[in-house]
Amino acid sequence: MMGFKYGGFSKVGFRRENNEDFLMVKEFGGRMLLAIIADGAGSEPSRLQPAQLACRKIVEMLNRVYDDGKNEELLINSAEIFLSEAVMSVNQILGAFRTANEEVYSGLR
C-alpha cells in the first residue's frame, strides 16, 4: 500500500502570543487515517497543554483497540463508538485537572 499524504497548519489565535492549537495525524495500517485538530483553549505556555494532551490520549486509546492490526476490522466497523468514548475520556481527564485546581486550569472545558 502507498500510504496517505497529509498536511496541516494552524495560526495563532486572536489576541494570543503563542499558538496553542495542536494537530496530530495517525495512520492505522494502510486503510485508516485519523486526523485530530484541537484548539489550545487558552492554555499557558509553561502549563498543561490541553490540545496536545487530548490528541495524544485519543490516539493512545485507539492504538490499544487497534492492537497492531489484530482488531483492525473492529476499529473500522465501530470507529464512531471508539472515537466518542476516547473524546469523553479526554474530557473527563481535563475536567479533573480543572476540578483539582480551578485557579490554574479555569480555561479548560
N, C-alpha and C positions, 0 to 999 in steps of 0.2 A: 504494500500500500504506500501511497505517496505522502500521506500525512496532510496536515492543514497548513494554510498560510493565514496569518492574522497579524493585526497590529492595533494600536490604540494610543490615545493621548488624553490628557486632561489639563485643564487650565486652573490657575489659582483662582479661588472663589472671590466673590465681591467683598471688598473691604478686608481682605486677608493678605498676609505677607507670605505665607507658605502654602504650598499645595498639599492638602491633607487627604485628597482622594487616593484611591488605590485600585489598580486594575490587575487581575490575575487570570491567567488562561491555563487550562489543564486539559491535556489530551488523555483519553482513556482508550487504549488500544489505537486502532486506526479508524474507529467508527464513531467515536463521540468526542465532542469538543465542548468544554464548559468555559464560558467567559463570564467573569463577575466584575462588575464595576460598582464600587462602593463610595459613597460620599463620606468625607472626612468628619463631618458633624461637629465642627468647631473644636477639634482636639488641640491640645498644646504640644509643641514640638518635643518637649522632654518627658511627656507622659504617655500613657497608653494610647495607641493609635487604633481607634475602633474599626476603621475601614479595613486596615491591614489584618487585624485580628479576625474580623468577620470572614474575610476572604479565605484566610488560611484555615480556619476551623471548618468552613463548609467543604473545602477541598479535602481536608483530613478525614472528615466524616464519610464523604463519598468514596475516598480511597479505601476505607475499611470495608464498605459494601462491595466495591469492585473486586477487591482481593486478588490483585494481579491477573484479572481476567476470568477468575473462576466463577464470578457472578455477573458477567457482562450482560447476559440476557435479562437477568433480574433488574439490573440498574436501568437498562434501556426501557424495559416494559413498565417500570414503576418510577421513572425519573421524577415525575411530579410529586409523588409521595415523599421520596427521599430528599428532594430539594426543599420541600416545605418543612419537613422535620429538621433539616440542617439549619435553615434560617430561624426557625423557632428556638432551637437550642442556642444559637448565637445570641438571639435577643435576650434569652434568659441569662446568659453569661454577662452580657453588657448591663443588663438590669441589676445583676448582683453587684457589679462594680459601683453603679450609681447608688444603690441602696447602702452599700458599705461606706461610701464617702460622698455624700450629696454635694459638698462644697467643691471638691476637686473634679468630680465627674458629672456635674449637673447637666452638661450638654449632651450626654448620651441618651439616646431614645431607642 
